[in-house]
Amino acid sequence: FDKVLKMVDDMMSALKKEQSDDDAKNDYCKAELDRAEDTTKELKHGLSNLATRMQTQKDETEKIKTEIKELSAGIKQLDKAVDDATETRKEEHEAYVQAVAEDRGAVQILDFARNRRADP
């Protein structure tokens, strides 16, 4: 009967040791699980921040694209206005040159007429 009691005591010791090991393993697993959850939360938060930054960058890119289109249209309008102004200046210059030539011709005719009148 002592053998049975010794075996029961040994069994109890083994079970207590196993329980102690199981408790330690359980604590370790809980700690690892908490750490994994914390890491997951941090990663999700970081991902959320990155998604927000990406959206902000996309919005800014679209805004810049719109501004570029508007500025390009403005440049085209300015180019057209410059071309129109250049054409107008050319026409005005041609008219001026023509008027000066006509004025010189008129002055020459007047000088000729004055000289004829002055010569008896």
N, CA and C atoms as a LAMMPS dump frame, in Angstrom:
ITEM: TIMESTEP
0
ITEM: NUMBER OF ATOMS
360
ITEM: BOX BOUNDS ff ff ff
-5.0000000000000000e+02 5.0000000000000000e+02
-5.0000000000000000e+02 5.0000000000000000e+02
-5.0000000000000000e+02 5.0000000000000000e+02
ITEM: ATOMS id mol type element x y z
1 1 1 N 0.808 -1.179 0
2 1 2 C 0 0 0
3 1 3 C 0.867 1.265 0
4 2 1 N 2.024 1.242 0.619
5 2 2 C 2.94 2.379 0.635
6 2 3 C 3.402 2.713 -0.784
7 3 1 N 3.54 1.687 -1.557
8 3 2 C 3.945 1.906 -2.943
9 3 3 C 2.884 2.705 -3.682
10 4 1 N 1.651 2.398 -3.431
11 4 2 C 0.544 3.078 -4.102
12 4 3 C 0.518 4.534 -3.656
13 5 1 N 0.698 4.743 -2.335
14 5 2 C 0.705 6.114 -1.82
15 5 3 C 1.871 6.902 -2.415
16 6 1 N 3.045 6.25 -2.527
17 6 2 C 4.204 6.911 -3.116
18 6 3 C 3.924 7.246 -4.564
19 7 1 N 3.293 6.33 -5.259
20 7 2 C 2.96 6.57 -6.657
21 7 3 C 1.952 7.711 -6.769
22 8 1 N 0.977 7.765 -5.857
23 8 2 C -0.02 8.849 -5.866
24 8 3 C 0.682 10.165 -5.571
25 9 1 N 1.6 10.149 -4.582
26 9 2 C 2.347 11.376 -4.254
27 9 3 C 3.208 11.824 -5.443
28 10 1 N 3.851 10.861 -6.07
29 10 2 C 4.662 11.188 -7.249
30 10 3 C 3.774 11.747 -8.363
31 11 1 N 2.62 11.117 -8.521
32 11 2 C 1.666 11.572 -9.534
33 11 3 C 1.214 12.984 -9.208
34 12 1 N 0.934 13.268 -7.95
35 12 2 C 0.489 14.596 -7.521
36 12 3 C 1.606 15.624 -7.772
37 13 1 N 2.84 15.249 -7.464
38 13 2 C 3.978 16.14 -7.699
39 13 3 C 4.124 16.426 -9.19
40 14 1 N 3.987 15.384 -9.989
41 14 2 C 4.098 15.548 -11.443
42 14 3 C 2.973 16.437 -11.962
43 15 1 N 1.774 16.218 -11.453
44 15 2 C 0.638 17.033 -11.886
45 15 3 C 0.797 18.496 -11.463
46 16 1 N 1.329 18.708 -10.225
47 16 2 C 1.564 20.084 -9.767
48 16 3 C 2.621 20.774 -10.632
49 17 1 N 3.672 19.991 -10.959
50 17 2 C 4.716 20.553 -11.824
51 17 3 C 4.14 20.872 -13.2
52 18 1 N 3.342 19.964 -13.737
53 18 2 C 2.709 20.206 -15.031
54 18 3 C 1.801 21.429 -14.954
55 19 1 N 1.039 21.542 -13.859
56 19 2 C 0.148 22.696 -13.685
57 19 3 C 0.965 23.996 -13.622
58 20 1 N 2.071 23.942 -12.903
59 20 2 C 2.949 25.1 -12.801
60 20 3 C 3.511 25.465 -14.17
61 21 1 N 3.947 24.458 -14.915
62 21 2 C 4.456 24.694 -16.273
63 21 3 C 3.353 25.249 -17.175
64 22 1 N 2.155 24.666 -17.059
65 22 2 C 1.018 25.144 -17.856
66 22 3 C 0.685 26.6 -17.517
67 23 1 N 0.731 26.943 -16.212
68 23 2 C 0.45 28.319 -15.796
69 23 3 C 1.493 29.286 -16.365
70 24 1 N 2.759 28.873 -16.308
71 24 2 C 3.835 29.709 -16.847
72 24 3 C 3.663 29.886 -18.359
73 25 1 N 3.35 28.8 -19.024
74 25 2 C 3.142 28.844 -20.475
75 25 3 C 1.936 29.716 -20.809
76 26 1 N 0.88 29.598 -20.004
77 26 2 C -0.327 30.404 -20.19
78 26 3 C 0.006 31.894 -20.024
79 27 1 N 0.774 32.236 -18.987
80 27 2 C 1.171 33.626 -18.765
81 27 3 C 2.007 34.143 -19.942
82 28 1 N 2.931 33.308 -20.405
83 28 2 C 3.768 33.682 -21.549
84 28 3 C 2.912 33.934 -22.787
85 29 1 N 1.967 33.037 -23.035
86 29 2 C 1.094 33.169 -24.206
87 29 3 C 0.235 34.431 -24.112
88 30 1 N -0.287 34.709 -22.908
89 30 2 C -1.089 35.918 -22.727
90 30 3 C -0.248 37.172 -22.989
91 31 1 N 0.987 37.157 -22.483
92 31 2 C 1.878 38.293 -22.7
93 31 3 C 2.187 38.465 -24.183
94 32 1 N 2.455 37.354 -24.861
95 32 2 C 2.722 37.408 -26.295
96 32 3 C 1.497 37.887 -27.067
97 33 1 N 0.33 37.431 -26.661
98 33 2 C -0.914 37.84 -27.3
99 33 3 C -1.138 39.336 -27.113
100 34 1 N -0.903 39.846 -25.903
101 34 2 C -1.029 41.285 -25.646
102 34 3 C -0.045 42.074 -26.508
103 35 1 N 1.186 41.594 -26.577
104 35 2 C 2.19 42.279 -27.386
105 35 3 C 1.791 42.272 -28.866
106 36 1 N 1.276 41.148 -29.34
107 36 2 C 0.836 41.047 -30.731
108 36 3 C -0.333 41.994 -30.996
109 37 1 N -1.259 42.097 -30.039
110 37 2 C -2.386 43.018 -30.191
111 37 3 C -1.903 44.467 -30.224
112 38 1 N -0.946 44.795 -29.348
113 38 2 C -0.38 46.151 -29.342
114 38 3 C 0.302 46.459 -30.678
115 39 1 N 1.062 45.509 -31.171
116 39 2 C 1.739 45.696 -32.462
117 39 3 C 0.711 45.868 -33.573
118 40 1 N -0.346 45.076 -33.534
119 40 2 C -1.407 45.185 -34.539
120 40 3 C -2.056 46.557 -34.486
121 41 1 N -2.335 47.052 -33.273
122 41 2 C -2.932 48.383 -33.133
123 41 3 C -2.007 49.457 -33.696
124 42 1 N -0.708 49.348 -33.377
125 42 2 C 0.255 50.321 -33.878
126 42 3 C 0.318 50.29 -35.396
127 43 1 N 0.337 49.092 -35.956
128 43 2 C 0.394 48.964 -37.414
129 43 3 C -0.865 49.507 -38.071
130 44 1 N -2.02 49.224 -37.473
131 44 2 C -3.273 49.747 -38.021
132 44 3 C -3.295 51.27 -37.956
133 45 1 N -2.81 51.831 -36.848
134 45 2 C -2.748 53.282 -36.701
135 45 3 C -1.798 53.88 -37.749
136 46 1 N -0.643 53.246 -37.909
137 46 2 C 0.316 53.703 -38.927
138 46 3 C -0.267 53.61 -40.318
139 47 1 N -0.97 52.536 -40.589
140 47 2 C -1.61 52.349 -41.887
141 47 3 C -2.668 53.416 -42.124
142 48 1 N -3.415 53.72 -41.096
143 48 2 C -4.43 54.765 -41.195
144 48 3 C -3.777 56.118 -41.497
145 49 1 N -2.685 56.407 -40.805
146 49 2 C -1.962 57.659 -41.059
147 49 3 C -1.443 57.72 -42.492
148 50 1 N -0.91 56.599 -42.965
149 50 2 C -0.413 56.557 -44.338
150 50 3 C -1.541 56.738 -45.348
151 51 1 N -2.666 56.126 -45.081
152 51 2 C -3.814 56.275 -45.982
153 51 3 C -4.268 57.73 -46.021
154 52 1 N -4.275 58.387 -44.872
155 52 2 C -4.657 59.797 -44.814
156 52 3 C -3.663 60.648 -45.595
157 53 1 N -2.368 60.374 -45.399
158 53 2 C -1.352 61.131 -46.13
159 53 3 C -1.455 60.895 -47.631
160 54 1 N -1.728 59.654 -48.016
161 54 2 C -1.881 59.348 -49.44
162 54 3 C -3.049 60.125 -50.033
163 55 1 N -4.168 60.168 -49.319
164 55 2 C -5.335 60.889 -49.811
165 55 3 C -5.038 62.385 -49.917
166 56 1 N -4.325 62.9 -48.919
167 56 2 C -3.946 64.312 -48.952
168 56 3 C -3.058 64.593 -50.169
169 57 1 N -2.104 63.702 -50.411
170 57 2 C -1.212 63.869 -51.561
171 57 3 C -1.993 63.789 -52.872
172 58 1 N -2.953 62.868 -52.952
173 58 2 C -3.768 62.757 -54.16
174 58 3 C -4.572 64.027 -54.376
175 59 1 N -5.14 64.556 -53.293
176 59 2 C -5.917 65.793 -53.4
177 59 3 C -5.038 66.951 -53.864
178 60 1 N -3.846 67.041 -53.287
179 60 2 C -2.927 68.105 -53.677
180 60 3 C -2.49 67.941 -55.126
181 61 1 N -2.267 66.702 -55.54
182 61 2 C -1.88 66.445 -56.928
183 61 3 C -2.985 66.88 -57.883
184 62 1 N -4.217 66.542 -57.562
185 62 2 C -5.343 66.951 -58.404
186 62 3 C -5.463 68.471 -58.447
187 63 1 N -5.261 69.109 -57.309
188 63 2 C -5.325 70.569 -57.246
189 63 3 C -4.248 71.177 -58.139
190 64 1 N -3.041 70.627 -58.061
191 64 2 C -1.935 71.134 -58.88
192 64 3 C -2.208 70.896 -60.36
193 65 1 N -2.758 69.731 -60.694
194 65 2 C -3.094 69.448 -62.094
195 65 3 C -4.108 70.459 -62.606
196 66 1 N -5.103 70.774 -61.78
197 66 2 C -6.115 71.761 -62.165
198 66 3 C -5.469 73.128 -62.368
199 67 1 N -4.589 73.509 -61.45
200 67 2 C -3.9 74.798 -61.574
201 67 3 C -3.047 74.837 -62.835
202 68 1 N -2.378 73.731 -63.149
203 68 2 C -1.556 73.673 -64.362
204 68 3 C -2.429 73.857 -65.598
205 69 1 N -3.589 73.193 -65.624
206 69 2 C -4.496 73.341 -66.766
207 69 3 C -4.951 74.78 -66.896
208 70 1 N -5.312 75.398 -65.755
209 70 2 C -5.767 76.788 -65.792
210 70 3 C -4.643 77.717 -66.256
211 71 1 N -3.436 77.494 -65.739
212 71 2 C -2.304 78.329 -66.139
213 71 3 C -1.963 78.122 -67.613
214 72 1 N -2.051 76.879 -68.079
215 72 2 C -1.786 76.606 -69.497
216 72 3 C -2.791 77.331 -70.375
217 73 1 N -4.046 77.311 -69.959
218 73 2 C -5.077 78.024 -70.724
219 73 3 C -4.788 79.522 -70.702
220 74 1 N -4.366 80.044 -69.558
221 74 2 C -4.02 81.459 -69.456
222 74 3 C -2.843 81.812 -70.351
223 75 1 N -1.854 80.933 -70.407
224 75 2 C -0.691 81.164 -71.272
225 75 3 C -1.112 81.179 -72.731
226 76 1 N -1.991 80.258 -73.112
227 76 2 C -2.48 80.232 -74.496
228 76 3 C -3.211 81.525 -74.821
229 77 1 N -4.026 82.01 -73.884
230 77 2 C -4.734 83.27 -74.104
231 77 3 C -3.745 84.425 -74.243
232 78 1 N -2.717 84.431 -73.382
233 78 2 C -1.707 85.482 -73.475
234 78 3 C -0.948 85.406 -74.798
235 79 1 N -0.601 84.198 -75.224
236 79 2 C 0.077 84.034 -76.512
237 79 3 C -0.785 84.573 -77.65
238 80 1 N -2.074 84.27 -77.6
239 80 2 C -2.986 84.768 -78.633
240 80 3 C -3.072 86.289 -78.574
241 81 1 N -3.138 86.844 -77.365
242 81 2 C -3.203 88.297 -77.219
243 81 3 C -1.922 88.943 -77.742
244 82 1 N -0.772 88.319 -77.467
245 82 2 C 0.498 88.844 -77.965
246 82 3 C 0.525 88.785 -79.489
247 83 1 N 0.073 87.674 -80.056
248 83 2 C 0.026 87.549 -81.514
249 83 3 C -0.89 88.611 -82.115
250 84 1 N -2.05 88.81 -81.505
251 84 2 C -2.982 89.832 -81.993
252 84 3 C -2.367 91.219 -81.876
253 85 1 N -1.726 91.504 -80.745
254 85 2 C -1.106 92.818 -80.549
255 85 3 C 0.036 93.022 -81.54
256 86 1 N 0.802 91.974 -81.803
257 86 2 C 1.896 92.071 -82.772
258 86 3 C 1.347 92.363 -84.159
259 87 1 N 0.301 91.672 -84.515
260 87 2 C -0.323 91.91 -85.832
261 87 3 C -0.847 93.337 -85.925
262 88 1 N -1.484 93.807 -84.854
263 88 2 C -1.996 95.177 -84.84
264 88 3 C -0.85 96.173 -84.966
265 89 1 N 0.249 95.94 -84.235
266 89 2 C 1.405 96.84 -84.316
267 89 3 C 1.998 96.835 -85.724
268 90 1 N 2.05 95.682 -86.372
269 90 2 C 2.56 95.616 -87.742
270 90 3 C 1.683 96.45 -88.671
271 91 1 N 0.363 96.277 -88.532
272 91 2 C -0.569 97.037 -89.376
273 91 3 C -0.433 98.531 -89.12
274 92 1 N -0.326 98.906 -87.836
275 92 2 C -0.175 100.315 -87.496
276 92 3 C 1.148 100.86 -88.024
277 93 1 N 2.214 100.047 -87.943
278 93 2 C 3.514 100.472 -88.453
279 93 3 C 3.453 100.684 -89.965
280 94 1 N 2.818 99.76 -90.658
281 94 2 C 2.682 99.898 -92.112
282 94 3 C 1.899 101.168 -92.456
283 95 1 N 0.837 101.423 -91.694
284 95 2 C 0.046 102.633 -91.932
285 95 3 C 0.896 103.875 -91.635
286 96 1 N 1.699 103.822 -90.577
287 96 2 C 2.566 104.94 -90.219
288 96 3 C 3.596 105.187 -91.318
289 97 1 N 4.244 104.106 -91.774
290 97 2 C 5.25 104.236 -92.84
291 97 3 C 4.604 104.827 -94.089
292 98 1 N 3.415 104.363 -94.403
293 98 2 C 2.686 104.88 -95.569
294 98 3 C 2.365 106.365 -95.374
295 99 1 N 1.915 106.722 -94.175
296 99 2 C 1.573 108.12 -93.899
297 99 3 C 2.813 109.004 -93.972
298 100 1 N 3.941 108.528 -93.432
299 100 2 C 5.182 109.303 -93.495
300 100 3 C 5.611 109.479 -94.942
301 101 1 N 5.517 108.419 -95.726
302 101 2 C 5.89 108.505 -97.146
303 101 3 C 4.995 109.507 -97.862
304 102 1 N 3.704 109.456 -97.573
305 102 2 C 2.769 110.4 -98.201
306 102 3 C 3.071 111.824 -97.745
307 103 1 N 3.392 111.994 -96.457
308 103 2 C 3.725 113.326 -95.943
309 103 3 C 4.99 113.854 -96.608
310 104 1 N 5.996 113.015 -96.773
311 104 2 C 7.227 113.44 -97.445
312 104 3 C 6.943 113.815 -98.9
313 105 1 N 6.12 113.018 -99.531
314 105 2 C 5.74 113.332 -100.915
315 105 3 C 5.023 114.671 -100.978
316 106 1 N 4.132 114.897 -100.009
317 106 2 C 3.399 116.165 -99.99
318 106 3 C 4.346 117.323 -99.725
319 107 1 N 5.318 117.125 -98.834
320 107 2 C 6.306 118.18 -98.536
321 107 3 C 7.128 118.467 -99.781
322 108 1 N 7.511 117.434 -100.496
323 108 2 C 8.287 117.637 -101.724
324 108 3 C 7.478 118.406 -102.766
325 109 1 N 6.221 118.06 -102.896
326 109 2 C 5.356 118.767 -103.856
327 109 3 C 5.207 120.223 -103.434
328 110 1 N 5.016 120.43 -102.124
329 110 2 C 4.882 121.803 -101.627
330 110 3 C 6.18 122.579 -101.839
331 111 1 N 7.322 121.94 -101.57
332 111 2 C 8.609 122.596 -101.814
333 111 3 C 8.768 122.918 -103.297
334 112 1 N 8.4 122.001 -104.152
335 112 2 C 8.493 122.211 -105.598
336 112 3 C 7.606 123.378 -106.021
337 113 1 N 6.383 123.384 -105.465
338 113 2 C 5.441 124.455 -105.819
339 113 3 C 5.945 125.784 -105.274
340 114 1 N 6.493 125.799 -104.097
341 114 2 C 7.006 127.027 -103.51
342 114 3 C 8.194 127.548 -104.317
343 115 1 N 9.077 126.636 -104.721
344 115 2 C 10.219 127.024 -105.521
345 115 3 C 9.767 127.564 -106.866
346 116 1 N 8.777 127.041 -107.451
347 116 2 C 8.263 127.504 -108.752
348 116 3 C 7.632 128.862 -108.598
349 117 1 N 6.959 129.029 -107.512
350 117 2 C 6.317 130.303 -107.28
351 117 3 C 7.345 131.39 -106.994
352 118 1 N 8.402 130.976 -106.314
353 118 2 C 9.442 131.93 -105.972
354 118 3 C 10.266 132.284 -107.213
355 119 1 N 10.345 131.501 -108.209
356 119 2 C 11.108 131.754 -109.467
357 119 3 C 10.186 132.423 -110.48
358 120 1 N 10.413 133.667 -110.773
359 120 2 C 9.58 134.319 -111.796
360 120 3 C 10.081 134.089 -113.181
